[in-house]
Amino acid sequence: MPTYPPKNLTIATTGASGAIFLRHFLQAVDGDDRIETVNFIASDSALRVMAEELNLKGRSNLVDRILSRRPSRKIQVKSNADIGANIASGSYPADAMVVIPCSVGTLARIANGVAAQLIERAADVSLKEKRPLVLCVRETPLNKIHIRNMYRAADAGATIFPLIPAFYYRPASLDEMAREFAHRVLAHLGLPQPQAFRWKG
Ligand SMILES: Cc1cc2nc3c(=O)[nH]c(=O)nc-3n(C[C@H](O)[C@H](O)[C@H](O)COP(=O)(O)O)c2cc1C
């Protein structure tokens, strides 16, 4: 059974818009001592989007540049081509997986069991082992294929957690908006953040 709250987290990022959400999610995870191990995978398309949105080019020191602070000790980078990586097997004790942002292409592959690369394989393993899988899907507008695939993934056990931020706490910046979204995803996994906004009614 996976540990709750998760100590061993898999984080994948794909070629959907919203790299700033990944940055804040990784920063929060890196700073949360309850999380001991992180396996991180970026698809090739994620790099293309990060070049546009975060002005990051190439794969060298990718995590440190996304974090834009000191090197992380616990975030291990895996190649999306390496289907022999630890997280490709159900025998590896991953506790939960988050795909942020999740493209509708990756959603389609996960929802239909196409596990050719590590991101989809690790997601497939999460579902078969009944471990939490959170898909932060981003696309607009949605066609019926996207909607069907969200239904299929949710029906198989995934949580569809669309990249739709809240506005009622009146975020003063994009960073604040993305940070708060990261806090919501972590709270959903059983890792509430002390500095998160709490609605008091
Ligand atoms: C700047 C940019 C923004 C994109 N935004 C989205 C998006 O919001 N959602 C999406 O599903 N695809 C988006 N795409 C297209 C995906 O990157 C593309 O479909 C890619 O094949 C997805 O590959 P992956 O799922 O392996 O990462 C975008 C591409 C670029 C270059």
The ligand as an SDF file (V2000), in Angstrom:
LIG
                    3D

 31 33  0  0  0  0  0  0  0  0999 V2000
    3.7910   27.0760  -26.6740 C   0  0  0  0  0  0  0  0  0  0  0  0
    2.9550   25.8100  -26.7470 C   0  0  0  0  0  0  0  0  0  0  0  0
    1.8240   25.7220  -25.9760 C   0  0  0  0  0  0  0  0  0  0  0  0
    1.0410   24.5640  -25.9900 C   0  0  0  0  0  0  0  0  0  0  0  0
   -0.0660   24.4970  -25.1790 N   0  0  0  0  0  0  0  0  0  0  0  0
   -0.7500   23.3450  -25.1010 C   0  0  0  0  0  0  0  0  0  0  0  0
   -1.7990   23.2180  -24.1540 C   0  0  0  0  0  0  0  0  0  0  0  0
   -2.1170   24.1320  -23.3960 O   0  0  0  0  0  0  0  0  0  0  0  0
   -2.4280   22.0190  -24.0610 N   0  0  0  0  0  0  0  0  0  0  0  0
   -2.0770   20.9460  -24.8460 C   0  0  0  0  0  0  0  0  0  0  0  0
   -2.6590   19.8680  -24.6640 O   0  0  0  0  0  0  0  0  0  0  0  0
   -1.1000   21.0650  -25.7860 N   0  0  0  0  0  0  0  0  0  0  0  0
   -0.4200   22.2190  -25.9100 C   0  0  0  0  0  0  0  0  0  0  0  0
    0.6080   22.3360  -26.8240 N   0  0  0  0  0  0  0  0  0  0  0  0
    0.8290   21.2320  -27.7720 C   0  0  0  0  0  0  0  0  0  0  0  0
    1.6310   20.0830  -27.1780 C   0  0  0  0  0  0  0  0  0  0  0  0
    2.8970   20.5130  -26.7660 O   0  0  0  0  0  0  0  0  0  0  0  0
    1.7560   18.9450  -28.2130 C   0  0  0  0  0  0  0  0  0  0  0  0
    0.5050   18.3910  -28.5100 O   0  0  0  0  0  0  0  0  0  0  0  0
    2.7430   17.8860  -27.8020 C   0  0  0  0  0  0  0  0  0  0  0  0
    2.7940   16.8810  -28.8000 O   0  0  0  0  0  0  0  0  0  0  0  0
    2.3720   17.2270  -26.4770 C   0  0  0  0  0  0  0  0  0  0  0  0
    3.3740   16.2570  -26.2000 O   0  0  0  0  0  0  0  0  0  0  0  0
    3.5160   15.5600  -24.7990 P   0  0  0  0  0  0  0  0  0  0  0  0
    2.1570   15.2040  -24.3270 O   0  0  0  0  0  0  0  0  0  0  0  0
    4.3660   14.3460  -25.0690 O   0  0  0  0  0  0  0  0  0  0  0  0
    4.2370   16.4770  -23.8790 O   0  0  0  0  0  0  0  0  0  0  0  0
    1.3860   23.4760  -26.8390 C   0  0  0  0  0  0  0  0  0  0  0  0
    2.5570   23.5800  -27.6090 C   0  0  0  0  0  0  0  0  0  0  0  0
    3.3250   24.7370  -27.5680 C   0  0  0  0  0  0  0  0  0  0  0  0
    4.5800   24.8170  -28.3990 C   0  0  0  0  0  0  0  0  0  0  0  0
  1  2  1  0
  2  3  1  0
  2 30  2  0
  3  4  2  0
  4  5  1  0
  4 28  1  0
  5  6  2  0
  6  7  1  0
  6 13  1  0
  7  8  2  0
  7  9  1  0
  9 10  1  0
 10 11  2  0
 10 12  1  0
 12 13  2  0
 13 14  1  0
 14 15  1  0
 14 28  1  0
 15 16  1  0
 16 17  1  0
 16 18  1  0
 18 19  1  0
 18 20  1  0
 20 21  1  0
 20 22  1  0
 22 23  1  0
 23 24  1  0
 24 25  2  0
 24 26  1  0
 24 27  1  0
 28 29  2  0
 29 30  1  0
 30 31  1  0
M  END
$$$$
